[in-house]
């Protein structure tokens, strides 16, 4: 019966798979099932002769083998069957007569069948022009398409390199692959038609993910997906993801659903894979990019340490924020918010009040900015010294984003430095801003630093020095208050040096513009009041340009503090005197009790002496 089974298996593979009808395949499978049913469990052993049949026949052999193993296990428990050959973990057994026999596990058998059918049919598809065309062609020159060598994948899972050789212990099955099985090339994997690959899905159920070569494993996942077995495909994907470069690439090309990354978010390669998908933001649908950022990056991967290094610190995130804040403009990665027009078509909400696609992109950009602000160093790069290259000064990033800075000390400190050293410096001033007076714009930016929460003396001192420079500019203007009338700014240039290098009179003219000097002073004074200047050393206040009201308020606060301390000391002294009086009363009571006790003691001693005298007289 075993010889007949091998002949039927070989006969099923004599015709090309494309010429075999479904009825013929079922007929062969039925014959194989009938023969396997009559075989003794000891004789049905998986090996090369049985692996030469069609896919349906091979699946029938695997099912029969599993049924025979189940029957053999229950029979051996009863002690009535003794196997005719001893199994070996090397895949080689010896019969009772000493003849060498090749014996495979279910995994090895299914892997060999999958390998030979996939290779043969993919080559045939390439020769006949029926090869599958790639859905997405990746551009390796895009920012973010870096090699995933920066992901520390070694040591997290059992690893195989891209050629399929074993790197770490993956079990006995993986050890056998070293000499007996080879992987296929990625070209054949991509060329396999969907209709033919779907027929191989049944073999994937018998494979061990950790022992399957990387490219074959990726093909098995795709086969399971084509067969509608998403749950099984997801589980198989989780087992091969760390070591299968092809499986990760298939996620990027959308051959494998991106949702499968949720099961492997703890692995650094998940961040690399997502970054490569985000690198295609310019050619991907806007809704897909938003879902990748919101559902995967912000909700799943942000809590993992590797996402900070691989994604949030990568220059791609900088481009993504720019592009999102542009509302998806074609040049948004360069222009950022400058490309956004609130009145542009499609920017207004629909009739139900739901934000448009462009507005939704800007909202997603705010969330991405919030989590990447510190990792990106405030979105400043080294060498961005001019206003034209700084994204905050040239309008690529809108200043309102600073309100989204997370309320952590390091993030707020970075935002305050950005305000003082970039946004609150008059490098480029428009003629309209000159007319209005730049102090009004600066006063609107000042709250973004959330200065009442600042506890750093160094930052408070820097902000205080900046405010003092502005106050000096107002104080050096001619006249008193608004008596001199409106100032002229027609002769002022449009670009200036840093604040500490400007002529005070020019700075004062810029601050006031053609407006009211008193209002400018009031705005600056409100900014000063948000600083906790009591944290500064006294020598910082020794300058004639500190507003008198600030000094008075500071001295008054110090006097109030000293007065409160004095009142506290007086109250403490009064309480101490009360305690002393109470203790003196207790001492007086104890003294009187001690004196009465001494008197009674003397009386007792006198009576004892009298008693002793009386006893001696009686004797």
PyMOL commands that set and color helices and strands:
alter all, ss='L'
color gray80, all
select helices_A, chain A and resi 2-12+17-19+22-38+48-52+55-78+106-128+148-150+172-180+186-191+194-198+201-204+209-211+214-226+230-240+245-252+258-264+268-278+286-301+305-312+315-325+332-339+357-372+377-379+399-404+409-423+431-436+438-449+451-453+457-475+499-501+504-512+517-529+533-535+538-541+548-618
alter helices_A, ss='H'
color red, helices_A
select strands_A, chain A and resi 85-86+92-95+100-102
alter strands_A, ss='S'
color yellow, strands_A
deselect
rebuild
show_as cartoon
